[in-house]
Amino acid sequence: MDSIEREVTNYMISSGMTSGEATQAADNIVQAVNSNSVQANLLQLIQSMGEYLTNDDDHIRAKAIGLLSHTLHKCDHDSINDTAVSVLVDFYCERLTDKTCIPNLLDGLVALTEANHFRGTNAVTTATRIFERVDVQRHPQATRNMVFRIMENLLDRHTTALKAINNEFVYGFTQVMDGEKDPRNLMAAFKLVKTIIQTFDISAHVEDFFEVTFCYFPITFKPPPDDPYGITAEDLKQCLRECLSATGLFARLAVPLILEKLTSTSGSAKKDSMETIAACAPVYGSAFLLPVIDEVFDALKVEVFHSTDIALEDAALEAIRSIVSTVSSDATRSTADLTEKVLKSLVAECITNLKEPELKNAKPAGRILRSIISASTAACVSVVNTVVPLLLRQYRESDISTRKKTIMDVILELLEANKTLYGSADGDIDMDQTEPTPLMAYKDRFFAMFESALMGSNEYNGLRLSGVKGLELMVLSKNFLSANELALAVQSFNKILLDEPDEELRLAALTSLKEVSHIDTKYLAEQTVPVLIARLPDTSEEFRVIGYKQLLAAVTSLCPVPALFKAAIPALLSKFDAVCVADKYSSYPCAILHSILDMMNHKVQEKHDDIALYIQTLVPHLVKAVVQAALGGQQKQLILTHDMLDTIALIIMVVFEALDSRAQKIYLDSIFKLYMQGDLSEIGLADGVFSPFHKETSDGQKSTTQLFAAVLAACRKDVSFPVSSKEEFVAQLVDIALYTTNDIQHKSLARAIGSIVNKWKDAKSLTPFVSTLSSNLEVLISQAGGAPAVNALSIYLWITKALVLQASPLGYEFADKIISLCSSSKHGGQASQGFDIIIGDDKWALNKASFATIRLLYKQRLFNHCLPKLVRGFSNSSEEIKHNYLIAISYLLKNVPKQILLNELPPLVPLLIQSLSLPDTALKVSTLATFRLATAEAPAAIIPHVRQIIAAVIKLLDSSNRQNPMEVRIAALKCLGQLPVGLSYDVLKPYLNNVIKELVKSLDDKKRLVRREAVECRAKWYAIAV
């Protein structure tokens, strides 16, 4: 008890309410109150503050109330019973006449209204006293906000009790809200208004409620540029709109005023008015809309026929749809009455414009009709039976393709509306339409019209595109086409996709087929996919109007869908096998593999559950094909080329990663038997000797190691290898990787070793094993010559990466060793390039998909660890060694997150400029990309060095220098092109004429891609020269 009194004294004698002493004392009081009996301690607190709570000094009273309110917020509410809460509520409410203390009193009431023992009677007392005693709008924003918080708490928990004072509460709230201007408080107030309207009877105060809400319409709020609260004008508009559309009682007051705002010259006010009437129409009902409906339609149609802003046009069309839907839902009126009294003049004007389809108003008329038709069945029937015969007759009688296209586009609008009203074939929502669409009567004529336009090879391309879209809309309309008609539509799309040379038409047909695949895959699996794959040429040299790249792109786009993927894979593998035998080059069969891989990756993104099934079909087929080729002896086979094996490995990894641990273990045991024991029966082969790890085996067999390594790298952490000792197995892999002469085998095994180390479960056994292994590798690096030393460093790099990813201290020790090797004339180049391995992302191992252990921010930690040492090494090294450190620094910068790069860049710019003079192509492209990013995101780092950067970049445009290949010249032009975009004219003015002069040389470059980039770059420099 003494502690509470002491801390109260400390608090009251401290300066202010937010000083360190005051805050500490308040926290101590809260801690004391929450110990033992909270209720008794609160009573003791109030008694201790008695003289302060009644002090004549306004400041002292307010400070004491503030302390009590703070304690109420922080104490355990469950420990305060009903009686105590009621006493506290009465205490606070009675003091609401004390104007100085009101902010602190309201803060306490916020805490009390959140208490579990705050009852309905307390809610009535609180609301009544606030209405009686607090002139809310005379107080600052924070105080007003507390009133709204109190009201929110009361409405959330005690609505029933407040209904007992219905009229008093409703009127009182209007007084609280009246005159509020702060957007934070308005957001709260608007939400409360909606709740009150929906919960209370506001009939006696409709005008009061309407006036305090509609006075904000339309919202003109513009948040300041540095607004920390994130409240937008759209947020306020949406909340106000929900208030105005919350009750039909507002209709007689709101409709005339909204109509008046529709004629406003302000685009924002117009849009707000149209969106508001669209939201309000269903609530207000037809009785208040019919008397002014012609005026409303006149205002809305102007925004469509004379549109200057697509957003305004869309808002107007939605308002038309909402109004028509509201009026036509009136059960007391027949369809004939609806057409005659509501739509007649608007539809008549649309028909008038459609009679001259070549004029500009035909398209807007079609959009208006679409809005009307999508509103209701009655409106649809009325408009369709009036308009469609006219459109069909006009189309039939017209010989001008552009005119026919305009008419067809209007029909497309009607089909879109039909899909909205009657449902989409791929939708799950039951549109509750019992009657068939009136467009069904014209289905055959539509189908014939679209197909005729589509298949007319001599027709205007725009008309053919509309034909494709028309068939697509018919397919997508629910219960519109029969199964046979759907099959005919698919055939039409197939014909365009397979035979049409025009790329735009082919893309449109492909898009339509993709839409069909979401509805029914039967015809695509039976017709489209087999024919697409059958059209693939036998070799890359065979000429086809539609080349293999386009056909494979279509397959890739269509076939991630499980049923289509299942249909495509056997045919694609069959074609792949044939092409590997017949073709001279790997680009075509590799493109087939990339198509399969792209589909697999898409399936992963979409979380398809059929991926794992292909461990039984796709993966065995590819593994068997590779091993068979490797067993073929000295004859070189396409499937064993580097790019083919890379892609096959990725395909295997995608499938293997989709397996659960049990399935992974089964396949892992099988692949071990194949590779470690040479058991060809695992892949269904009987003849041959397969020993890829034997020193004397063929290069082909050694290259197949990449598939084995892919499986090892993709294993889950809990999958055990079928070996007696993991240490011995890794040692065996290291020995093979050290002395192999096959580059694919070495790189694959190095990745696999790194992956195994990274996923090692027993940390105690890992440290001594890796320490011993690294020591052996370091000896080889320092003492051995030739391939073993190079291979040893490569393995060392992958082990370092494995450890850095898991934030192991050993990893940073190894990184320091690699930094020291940058000074070596023998290993410096490989060590510096190795930083791309350590910090870069790799597709074949040690990534998230392959279940690697990856700690957060590992790149930042490695960057911060290595960068100072590399910069120091650069400064202290001889000229012939400096480039190694530059390369290492460049790879660090290339791979760290953008924000880290920009923060660390300024002191490194001179080093990066020097790196542009080095022969390493990848380094130069990476450095140029860094300069581009810095120019866009951190120009202050570039400006002091702009002269040196421009001079160094211009040197890279020289196509006669063999150290400037095409990719470097393109990157240099992109970098130069970013300068006038990111830097001011004053900075670039001294260099303007020289840069434009130098760019002339690139305009005559031998490579088309370089010339194109030069044109774009020069245009940007010309733009600032004007």
PETA-V542363 format. One record per backbone hydrogen bond with DSSP energy under -0.5 kcal/mol. NH is the residue of the N-H (numbers start at 1). CO is the residue of the C=O. E is the energy in kcal/mol with one decimal. If there is no record, write none. Layout:
{{NH/CO/E} {NH/CO/E}}
//
This chain:
{{5/1/-1.9} {6/2/-2.6} {7/3/-2.6} {8/4/-2.4} {9/5/-2.1} {10/6/-2.4} {11/7/-2.6} {12/8/-2.6} {13/9/-2.0} {14/10/-0.8} {14/11/-0.6} {19/15/-0.6} {23/19/-2.7} {24/20/-2.3} {25/21/-2.3} {26/22/-2.5} {27/23/-2.3} {28/24/-2.1} {29/25/-2.1} {30/26/-2.2} {31/27/-2.2} {32/28/-2.2} {33/29/-2.8} {34/30/-2.2} {35/32/-0.8} {38/36/-0.8} {41/37/-2.2} {42/38/-2.5} {43/39/-2.0} {44/40/-2.3} {45/41/-2.4} {46/42/-2.7} {47/43/-2.5} {48/44/-2.4} {49/45/-1.7} {50/47/-1.1} {52/49/-0.8} {53/49/-2.7} {54/50/-1.2} {55/52/-0.9} {58/56/-0.5} {61/57/-2.2} {62/58/-2.5} {63/59/-2.2} {64/60/-2.3} {65/61/-2.7} {66/62/-2.3} {67/63/-1.9} {68/64/-2.1} {69/65/-2.6} {70/66/-2.4} {71/67/-2.2} {72/68/-2.1} {73/69/-1.9} {74/70/-1.5} {75/71/-2.0} {77/75/-0.9} {79/76/-1.3} {80/77/-1.9} {81/79/-0.6} {85/81/-2.4} {86/82/-2.7} {87/83/-2.5} {88/84/-2.4} {89/85/-2.9} {90/86/-2.6} {91/87/-2.5} {92/88/-2.6} {93/89/-3.1} {94/90/-2.5} {95/91/-0.8} {95/92/-0.6} {96/93/-1.4} {97/94/-0.5} {98/95/-2.2} {99/97/-1.4} {101/98/-1.1} {102/98/-0.7} {102/99/-0.7} {105/101/-2.8} {106/102/-2.9} {107/103/-1.7} {108/104/-1.8} {109/105/-2.0} {110/106/-2.1} {111/107/-1.6} {112/108/-2.4} {113/109/-2.7} {114/110/-0.6} {114/111/-0.8} {115/112/-1.6} {118/115/-1.3} {119/117/-0.6} {123/119/-1.9} {124/120/-2.2} {125/121/-2.2} {126/122/-2.9} {127/123/-2.6} {128/124/-2.6} {129/125/-2.6} {130/126/-2.2} {131/127/-2.5} {132/128/-2.3} {133/129/-2.9} {134/130/-2.1} {135/133/-0.6} {136/134/-1.5} {138/135/-2.0} {139/136/-2.0} {144/140/-2.4} {145/141/-2.7} {146/142/-1.4} {147/143/-1.4} {148/144/-1.8} {149/145/-2.0} {150/146/-2.4} {151/147/-2.5} {152/148/-2.2} {153/149/-2.4} {154/150/-2.5} {155/151/-2.6} {156/152/-2.2} {157/153/-1.5} {158/154/-2.8} {162/158/-1.9} {163/159/-1.8} {164/161/-1.2} {165/162/-1.7} {166/163/-1.5} {169/165/-3.2} {170/166/-2.8} {171/167/-2.6} {172/168/-2.4} {173/169/-2.5} {174/170/-1.6} {175/171/-1.6} {176/172/-1.9} {177/173/-2.4} {178/174/-1.8} {180/177/-2.4} {186/182/-2.5} {187/183/-2.1} {188/184/-1.3} {189/185/-3.0} {190/186/-3.2} {191/187/-1.5} {192/188/-1.8} {193/189/-2.6} {194/190/-2.1} {195/191/-1.8} {196/192/-2.8} {197/193/-2.7} {198/194/-2.0} {199/195/-1.3} {200/196/-3.3} {202/200/-0.9} {205/202/-1.9} {206/203/-0.7} {209/205/-2.7} {210/206/-3.0} {211/207/-2.6} {212/208/-1.8} {213/209/-0.8} {213/210/-0.7} {214/210/-3.3} {215/211/-1.1} {216/213/-1.7} {217/214/-2.1} {227/224/-1.8} {232/230/-0.6} {236/232/-1.8} {237/233/-2.6} {238/234/-2.5} {239/235/-2.1} {240/236/-2.7} {241/237/-2.6} {242/238/-1.9} {243/239/-1.4} {244/240/-2.5} {245/241/-1.8} {246/243/-1.6} {250/247/-1.1} {251/248/-1.6} {253/250/-0.7} {254/250/-3.1} {255/251/-2.5} {257/253/-0.7} {258/254/-3.1} {259/255/-2.4} {260/256/-1.8} {261/257/-1.9} {262/258/-1.5} {263/259/-0.6} {263/260/-0.9} {264/261/-2.0} {270/266/-2.4} {271/267/-2.5} {272/268/-2.4} {273/269/-2.4} {274/270/-2.7} {275/271/-2.6} {276/272/-2.1} {277/273/-2.6} {278/274/-1.8} {279/275/-1.8} {280/276/-2.6} {281/277/-2.2} {282/278/-0.5} {283/280/-1.0} {284/280/-2.9} {285/281/-2.3} {288/285/-0.7} {289/285/-0.6} {290/286/-2.9} {292/289/-1.2} {293/290/-1.1} {296/292/-2.4} {297/293/-2.8} {298/294/-2.5} {299/295/-2.1} {300/296/-2.4} {301/297/-3.0} {302/298/-1.2} {303/299/-0.8} {303/300/-0.6} {304/300/-0.7} {304/301/-0.6} {305/301/-3.2} {306/302/-2.1} {307/304/-1.0} {313/309/-2.2} {314/310/-2.6} {315/311/-2.0} {316/312/-2.4} {317/313/-2.3} {318/314/-2.3} {319/315/-2.0} {320/316/-2.3} {321/317/-2.4} {322/318/-2.5} {323/319/-2.5} {324/320/-2.6} {325/321/-2.4} {326/322/-2.1} {327/323/-2.8} {328/324/-2.7} {329/325/-0.9} {330/327/-1.4} {331/329/-0.8} {333/330/-1.7} {338/334/-2.2} {339/335/-2.6} {340/336/-2.7} {341/337/-3.0} {342/338/-2.3} {343/338/-1.5} {344/339/-1.2} {347/343/-3.2} {348/344/-2.3} {349/345/-2.0} {350/346/-1.8} {351/347/-2.6} {352/348/-2.3} {353/349/-1.9} {354/350/-2.0} {355/351/-1.3} {356/353/-1.1} {357/354/-0.6} {359/356/-2.1} {362/359/-1.3} {364/360/-0.7} {365/361/-1.9} {366/362/-2.0} {367/363/-1.8} {368/364/-2.2} {369/365/-2.4} {370/366/-2.0} {371/367/-1.9} {372/368/-2.2} {373/369/-2.9} {374/370/-2.1} {375/372/-1.4} {376/372/-0.7} {380/376/-2.3} {381/377/-2.9} {382/378/-2.1} {383/379/-2.6} {384/380/-2.8} {385/381/-2.0} {386/382/-0.8} {387/383/-3.3} {388/384/-2.0} {391/387/-2.2} {392/388/-2.7} {393/389/-2.2} {394/390/-2.4} {395/391/-2.5} {396/392/-2.4} {397/393/-2.1} {398/394/-1.0} {398/395/-0.6} {401/399/-0.6} {404/400/-2.5} {405/401/-2.5} {406/402/-1.8} {407/403/-2.0} {408/404/-2.7} {409/405/-2.6} {410/406/-1.4} {411/407/-1.7} {412/408/-2.2} {413/409/-1.7} {414/410/-1.8} {415/411/-2.1} {416/412/-2.4} {417/413/-2.2} {418/414/-2.3} {419/415/-2.3} {420/416/-2.0} {421/417/-2.5} {422/418/-3.1} {423/419/-1.2} {425/476/-4.0} {427/424/-1.6} {431/429/-0.7} {434/432/-0.6} {440/437/-1.7} {441/438/-1.1} {442/439/-1.6} {443/440/-1.3} {446/442/-2.5} {447/443/-2.9} {448/444/-2.4} {449/445/-2.2} {450/446/-2.9} {451/447/-2.6} {452/448/-2.4} {453/449/-2.2} {454/450/-2.6} {455/451/-2.5} {456/452/-0.8} {457/455/-1.4} {459/456/-2.0} {463/460/-0.6} {464/460/-1.7} {465/461/-2.3} {466/462/-1.8} {467/463/-1.9} {468/464/-2.1} {469/465/-2.2} {470/466/-2.5} {471/467/-2.2} {472/468/-2.2} {473/469/-2.5} {474/470/-2.1} {475/471/-2.3} {476/472/-2.3} {477/473/-1.1} {478/423/-2.3} {480/477/-1.4} {481/477/-0.5} {486/482/-2.4} {487/483/-2.1} {488/484/-2.1} {489/485/-2.3} {490/486/-2.3} {491/487/-2.1} {492/488/-2.0} {493/489/-2.3} {494/490/-2.7} {495/491/-2.3} {496/492/-1.8} {497/493/-2.6} {498/494/-2.5} {499/495/-2.3} {500/496/-1.9} {501/499/-0.5} {506/502/-2.1} {507/503/-2.5} {508/504/-2.0} {509/505/-2.5} {510/506/-2.5} {511/507/-2.4} {512/508/-2.1} {513/509/-2.3} {514/510/-2.2} {515/511/-1.8} {516/512/-2.2} {517/513/-2.0} {518/514/-0.7} {518/515/-1.0} {519/516/-1.8} {520/516/-2.8} {525/521/-3.0} {526/522/-2.1} {527/523/-2.7} {528/523/-1.1} {529/524/-2.8} {531/527/-1.8} {532/528/-2.7} {533/529/-2.3} {534/530/-2.3} {535/531/-1.7} {536/533/-1.1} {542/539/-0.9} {547/545/-0.7} {551/547/-2.1} {552/548/-2.7} {553/549/-2.1} {554/550/-1.9} {555/551/-2.3} {556/552/-2.9} {557/553/-2.0} {558/554/-2.3} {559/555/-2.7} {561/558/-0.8} {564/561/-0.6} {565/561/-3.0} {566/562/-2.4} {567/563/-1.3} {568/564/-2.2} {569/565/-2.4} {570/566/-0.6} {571/567/-0.6} {572/568/-2.9} {573/569/-2.7} {574/570/-2.1} {575/571/-2.3} {576/572/-2.7} {577/573/-2.6} {578/574/-2.0} {579/575/-2.6} {580/576/-2.4} {581/577/-1.2} {582/578/-2.2} {583/579/-3.1} {589/585/-0.5} {590/586/-2.4} {591/587/-1.6} {592/588/-1.7} {593/589/-2.0} {594/590/-2.6} {595/591/-2.0} {596/592/-2.0} {597/593/-2.8} {598/594/-3.0} {599/595/-2.0} {600/596/-2.4} {601/597/-2.7} {602/598/-2.1} {603/599/-2.2} {604/600/-2.1} {605/601/-2.2} {606/602/-2.2} {607/604/-1.1} {608/603/-2.5} {613/610/-0.8} {614/611/-1.8} {615/612/-1.7} {616/613/-1.6} {619/614/-2.4} {621/617/-1.9} {622/618/-2.1} {623/619/-2.7} {624/620/-2.7} {625/621/-2.3} {626/622/-2.3} {627/623/-2.7} {628/624/-2.8} {629/625/-2.0} {630/626/-2.3} {631/627/-2.0} {632/629/-1.2} {633/630/-0.8} {635/632/-0.6} {640/637/-1.5} {641/638/-2.0} {645/641/-2.5} {646/642/-2.4} {647/643/-1.9} {648/644/-2.6} {649/645/-2.6} {650/646/-1.8} {651/647/-2.2} {652/648/-2.5} {653/649/-2.3} {654/650/-2.3} {655/651/-2.0} {656/652/-3.0} {657/653/-2.8} {658/654/-0.8} {658/655/-0.8} {659/656/-1.2} {664/660/-2.6} {665/661/-2.3} {666/662/-1.8} {667/663/-2.1} {668/664/-3.0} {669/665/-2.3} {670/666/-1.5} {671/667/-2.7} {672/668/-2.1} {673/669/-1.9} {674/670/-1.8} {675/671/-2.4} {676/672/-3.0} {677/672/-0.8} {677/673/-0.9} {678/674/-0.6} {679/673/-2.4} {680/678/-1.3} {682/679/-1.3} {683/680/-1.7} {684/681/-1.1} {685/680/-2.2} {690/688/-0.5} {691/689/-0.7} {694/691/-1.8} {697/694/-1.4} {702/698/-2.0} {703/699/-2.4} {704/700/-1.1} {705/702/-1.7} {706/703/-1.8} {707/704/-1.7} {708/704/-1.0} {709/705/-2.9} {710/706/-1.8} {711/707/-1.6} {712/708/-2.1} {713/709/-2.7} {714/710/-1.3} {715/712/-1.0} {719/716/-1.5} {720/718/-0.6} {723/721/-2.3} {729/725/-2.1} {730/726/-2.7} {731/727/-2.5} {732/728/-2.2} {733/729/-2.3} {734/730/-2.9} {735/731/-2.4} {736/732/-2.2} {737/733/-2.8} {738/734/-2.3} {739/735/-1.5} {740/736/-1.2} {743/741/-0.6} {746/742/-2.4} {747/743/-2.6} {748/744/-2.2} {749/745/-2.3} {750/746/-2.6} {751/747/-2.1} {752/748/-2.2} {753/749/-2.9} {754/750/-2.2} {755/751/-2.5} {756/752/-2.4} {757/753/-2.4} {758/754/-2.3} {759/755/-1.8} {760/757/-1.1} {763/761/-1.0} {766/762/-1.7} {767/763/-1.8} {768/764/-0.8} {769/765/-1.4} {770/766/-3.2} {771/767/-2.3} {772/768/-2.3} {773/769/-2.6} {774/770/-3.1} {775/771/-2.1} {776/772/-2.1} {777/773/-2.2} {778/774/-2.7} {779/775/-2.0} {780/776/-1.9} {781/777/-2.7} {782/778/-2.3} {783/779/-2.5} {784/779/-0.5} {784/780/-1.8} {788/785/-0.6} {789/785/-0.5} {790/786/-1.8} {791/787/-3.3} {792/788/-2.4} {793/789/-2.2} {794/790/-2.0} {795/791/-2.4} {796/792/-2.4} {797/793/-2.3} {798/794/-1.7} {799/795/-2.3} {800/796/-2.4} {801/797/-2.4} {802/798/-2.2} {803/799/-2.0} {804/800/-2.8} {805/801/-2.4} {806/802/-0.8} {807/804/-1.8} {808/803/-2.7} {811/808/-1.0} {812/808/-0.9} {813/809/-1.8} {814/810/-2.6} {815/811/-2.0} {816/812/-2.1} {817/813/-1.7} {818/814/-2.1} {819/815/-2.3} {820/816/-2.2} {821/817/-1.6} {822/818/-0.8} {822/819/-1.0} {823/820/-1.3} {824/821/-2.0} {828/824/-1.8} {831/827/-2.7} {832/828/-2.5} {833/829/-2.2} {834/830/-1.5} {835/832/-1.2} {836/833/-1.6} {837/833/-0.6} {838/834/-2.4} {839/835/-2.2} {840/836/-1.1} {850/847/-0.6} {851/848/-1.7} {852/847/-1.8} {854/852/-0.8} {855/805/-3.1} {858/855/-1.3} {861/857/-2.3} {862/858/-2.4} {863/859/-2.6} {864/860/-2.7} {865/861/-1.9} {866/862/-2.7} {867/863/-2.7} {870/866/-2.4} {871/867/-2.7} {872/868/-2.3} {873/869/-2.3} {874/870/-2.3} {875/871/-2.2} {876/872/-1.9} {877/873/-0.9} {877/874/-0.6} {881/878/-1.4} {882/878/-1.7} {883/879/-0.5} {884/881/-1.9} {885/881/-0.8} {886/882/-2.0} {887/883/-2.4} {888/884/-2.2} {889/885/-2.8} {890/886/-2.6} {891/887/-2.2} {892/888/-1.9} {893/889/-2.6} {894/890/-2.3} {895/891/-1.3} {896/892/-1.1} {901/897/-2.1} {902/898/-2.6} {903/899/-2.0} {904/900/-1.9} {905/901/-1.1} {906/902/-0.5} {908/905/-2.2} {909/905/-0.9} {909/906/-1.0} {912/908/-2.2} {913/909/-2.4} {914/910/-1.7} {915/911/-1.7} {916/912/-0.8} {916/913/-0.9} {917/914/-1.9} {918/915/-1.4} {924/920/-2.0} {925/921/-2.5} {926/922/-2.3} {927/923/-2.6} {928/924/-2.5} {929/925/-2.0} {930/926/-1.9} {931/927/-2.3} {932/928/-2.1} {933/929/-2.4} {934/930/-2.7} {935/931/-2.4} {936/932/-1.8} {937/933/-2.9} {938/934/-2.7} {941/938/-1.7} {942/938/-0.5} {942/939/-1.0} {943/939/-2.4} {944/940/-0.6} {945/942/-1.8} {946/943/-1.4} {949/945/-2.4} {950/946/-2.6} {951/947/-2.2} {952/948/-2.4} {953/949/-2.6} {954/950/-2.4} {955/951/-1.4} {956/952/-0.7} {956/953/-0.9} {957/954/-1.8} {958/955/-1.1} {959/957/-0.8} {961/958/-1.1} {962/960/-0.6} {964/961/-2.1} {968/965/-0.7} {969/965/-2.1} {970/966/-2.6} {971/967/-2.0} {972/968/-2.5} {973/969/-2.1} {974/970/-2.3} {975/971/-2.2} {976/972/-2.7} {977/973/-2.5} {978/974/-1.2} {978/975/-0.5} {979/975/-1.0} {979/976/-0.6} {980/976/-0.7} {982/978/-2.5} {983/979/-2.8} {988/984/-1.4} {989/985/-2.1} {991/988/-1.8} {992/988/-0.8} {992/989/-1.0} {995/991/-2.5} {996/992/-2.2} {997/993/-2.1} {998/994/-2.5} {999/995/-2.1} {1000/996/-0.7} {1000/997/-0.8} {1001/998/-1.1} {1002/998/-0.7} {1003/999/-1.3} {1004/1000/-0.5} {1004/1001/-1.2} {1005/1002/-1.6} {1011/1007/-2.1} {1012/1008/-2.6} {1013/1009/-1.9} {1014/1010/-2.3} {1015/1011/-2.2} {1016/1012/-1.8} {1017/1013/-2.4} {1018/1014/-2.8} {1019/1015/-2.0} {1020/1016/-1.5} {1021/1017/-1.7} {1022/1018/-2.8} {1023/1019/-1.9} {1024/1020/-0.9} {1025/1021/-0.8} {1025/1022/-0.5} {1026/1022/-1.2}}
//
